[in-house]
Structure formats: C-alpha cells, structure tokens
Amino acid sequence: MEKINAIILTRNINFIKSINSVIKDFDNIIGCNILSNLKEVLSMKKTKKIDIAFWDPDVESISLKDQFELLSKDIRIIIISLNKKYAIEAFNIGAVDFLLKTICPDRLSKSIKKAIYLTKVSGSLTDFNERNFSKNPIKIITVSSLNDVNIIPVNSIIYLEAKGRYTLIHTKDKEIVMSSKNLGIYENLLTRNNFFRIHHSFIVNVNNAIKIIKKDGSCLEINNNKYLPISKRRLEGFYNFLGITS
C-alpha cells in the first residue's frame, strides 16, 4: 500500500480534531503534521514530500491564489473555511474540494478518498506517458476519473486550457474534459505533436489555427470561432515554430 504524507494548516483546534477523527480510518496516511502558517509548509516541503494538505486559507493575509502559487502542483489540497467566498476560488485554482469548517465526516472522507486517488493516478499516468510517448508523436491521451477513463484522439483536440492545477481539454465535438494533470505535463507530452503553448494558460493544436491577429495585443483565431491570447514573451517563439521570419 502506497503511503501518503499529509499536513493540516490551521490554528483552529476544532478543525484539527475533526480532521484527525476522520484521518485515523485511513491506514495509508502515515503522518499528518499540524502547521500554523505558510512559511512552515514551505520549510517542510524542502525536506519532506507532501501529498495532501488540509488547508485553512484564513491563516494567511495573501489571497488563496497566491498561496497556491507558492506550492508544488503535486500537492492535493482540500480547502476548509468558514468563509464561503473561497468556494468558487477553490474550484478555479484546482482544489480537490471545499468544505465548511463545520465538517461533515462523510463528506470529508469522500474528499480524502478523491485526493488519494488523484495522487496515485497523476503519478502513474505521468510515468506511463513519459515512458511510452516521449520519443514519438502520440495519437491518444487518456484522462481517468473515479468511474471511467476517457480516451481522446490527439487530432480531435483544439486546445488545452489551464484551470488552476487542472487542465480543460477542448475537442472538435465541443466536448470539454477535465484532467487532474496540470498544463505543463501536457506541454511535455505533446512536444512531438503540432501543439504550441502560446500563453501561460493555453496550448493550441496548430492544425486548427486560422490566423494571428496583431491589433490590440496578439491573439490566435482557431476554427471553432474562438480567439486565444498569445503572450508577448511567447510570440517570437510561436513565429519561429510557424516558420514566420518577419
């Protein structure tokens, strides 16, 4: 059984008691350090792998988004807060779940199971993809969920979009598939295919590109009547990729 390292970030005693009462039922969670601020988390991360974090965003004054950007994308985070304003933001930045501090044990247990699942799947699929597809263009990508595995032909993908720590895969049939892997993994995976990362948040299938629009900042028109921004620092590289010299 693969062992999972977890942390609890909070100063709320009731919060800690509620988490620990549920964690004890998970034999593969071998430790759950209790930390009180982000600095302690970053210090621990230097010497110990963190798989799951139970996160109280109210312990820091900076935004939840800024807190997440300081962490490894491999950490699965469950947000627990009295403040409902974090609910939408938690989803947007890719948290596993958002729970109120009046914790329902059954709901928390399901969240932990999901976090453990995502930890295992992300690692195994990344290793598999890198091992099998790094030297050649790939024909399919797979996206696992709790109930099934989506098999997506690469030539059906129009573009990929970062959504927090997750990736939204947009296809020609207007289907959108959410993957637990971040956009950087797909950038490496599709390096031999005709895909290019034109922006921090977008990788585009160049086969679906129509034209670059230069007015008021560059953007790329693609064939589903969609316009995607091209960041300034990636524009020259994109021109080189397309063979544009001027």
N, C-alpha and C positions, 0 to 999 in steps of 0.2 A: 504494500500500500504506500503510495507516494505521500510524503509528509508535507504539511502546509504550515508555513510560518505566518502568524497574524499579529496585528497590533490594534490597540484601541487608542484613539486620540480624543481625549476629553478631560474635563475637570469635574464632570458630573458623576457623583458617587452612584446614584441610582441607575444611570446609564451603564456604568461599569458592571454593576450587579446583574442587570438584565442581560447584558451580552454574555457574561460568564455563565449564567444559568443555562443558556442555550448551547454555548460552545462545548460544554462538557459532554454533550452527546455525540460529538464528532471526534472519533479516535485519531483521525489523521491530522488534526490540528494540534501540533506538538507544543506550541507555545503561543502565548498571547501577551506581549509586553504592553504595559499601560504607559502612555506618554502624554505629556501635557501641552506640548507646543510643536510647531513645525520644525524648529531647529533641532529638536531631539530626534524627530523622524529622519531628517536628512543625515544626521550624525550616525544613526543606527544603520541606515541604508549603505553606508560606506563599508561596513564590516559584515552585514547580515542581509541575506535575501528576504524581502518582504513580499508575500504572495497576496494577502488580503488585508485590507485596512478598514476598520470601523471608524468613520470619520465624522467628527463634530466640527463643522466649519466655523462655529461661533468662537472657537478658541483663538482665532487669528483675526486681525483687523483688515487684512487684504481680502480681495474677492475670492470666491470659490474657484473661479477660472485660474487666477494667478497661483493659488495654492496647488492646483493640479499640474500646472506647467512646470513646477519645481520637482515633480515626482517622476519616477520611472513609469513608462506606459504599460509595463508588465504587471503593475500592482492593480488588483481588482478592489475597487472602493465601494463601500456601502455607506451612503450618507444618512446620518440620523440627526435630526434637528427639530427644535420647536418652531422654527421659522419656516412657514410654508413657501416663502419666496424662493427657497432653494430647490423646490421640486422640479421646475422646468429647467433651471440651470443645471441641475444634476444630470438630467437626461441629455441635454445638449453637449455636455463635456464627457459623456460616456460612463457615468457611474453605473454600477451594477443595479442599484436600487436606491430609492429614497424612502425613509421611514421616519415617522414622528417619534419623539423620544418616549412617548407613552407606548412602549414597544409591545407588539403582539408577538408572542413566542413562535407561533406557527408561521407567521409572515417572515420573521427573521430567519427561521430555519430554512425556509424556501430560498431566501436571498443568499444564505451561506452556501447552500447546495448549488445554486446557479454560479456563484463566484468560484467555487471549487471546480465546477465543470468547465467554466471559461478558462481557468488557469491551465487545466490539463489539455483542453482542445487547442488552445492557442499555441502552446509549446509543441505538441505533437504534429499539428498541421504545418507549422512553420518549418520544423525539421524535415518533414516529408517533402514539402515543396522545394526547399533549398537543395535537398539531396538529389531529387529526381529531375528538376527542371532548370537548374542554374545555367547549364551549358547550351540549351536549345530553346527556341521559341515554344511556348506552351499552347495547348489547344483548349484546355478547360481549366477552370478554377473551381474549388469546392468550398462551400460555406455550410458549416454544421450548426444546427440548433439542438435543443433538447429532444426534439421529436423526429427530425429528418436531416438529410444532407442535400443541399441544393447543388446541382452540377450545372455550371454556367459556361457555355462556349465562349471563348475569349473574343471571337469575332462578332458576338452579339452584344458586347459591352460598348456603350457610347462613351461614358466617362465614369470615373470614381470620385467620390466626394468625401472629404474628412468630416466626421461628425463626432467631435470630442475625441475619444480614444477608439471609436469605431469607424467603420467605413461603409458608406452607402454606394452600392453598385447599381448604376442606371443602365438598363438594357434597351435594345431596339423595340421590344414589345411593350415598352413603358413600365416594365416591372422594376421595382426597387428592392434590392436585397440588402439587409444589414449584416455586416460581418463584424465579429469581435476583434479582428485583426486591424491594426492601425494602417494608415495610408502608406507609411514608409515601407512596410512589409510588401505591399503590392507594387510599390515602385521598384523594389529589388526583384520581385518575382516576374515582372513584365519587362525587365530590362532588355530582353532579346526580341520582344514584340514591338510593334509600331505604336508604342504608347509614349507619352511625354508628360512630365509633371510641369504644367505651365504656371502653377500657383501653389502656395503652401497647402491649399485646401482642395486642389483638383489635379487629377491625372486624366488625360484625354486620349482616346483612341484616334490617332491622327487620320486613320482611314475615313473617319466621319467628319473631318474638318472641311469647312466650306471657304472661309476667308478670315483674314486678320483685319480687324477694324482699328485704325490708329487714332481716330479722333477721340479727344477727351479721355486719354488713357487707353492702352491696348486691350482688346478683348478678342476672343475667338468665337466665330459663329460655327455651330455644328448643326448636323442635319435633322435635328428634332426641334428646330426653331428656338434653340437655346443659345445664350451668349454667356461665355465664361471669361472671367478676368485673367489677363496674363500679367504677372507681377513684373516690375521693371528689371529686377535682378535676374529673372529667368528668360527675358525676351531675347537677348543676344544668343543664348544657348538654343532657344527654340528656333531662331532663324537659321543657325548652323545645322540643326537637326533636319530642317526642311531644305537645306541647300540654298538658302537665300543669302546673297552676298552684299546686298545694299538695301 
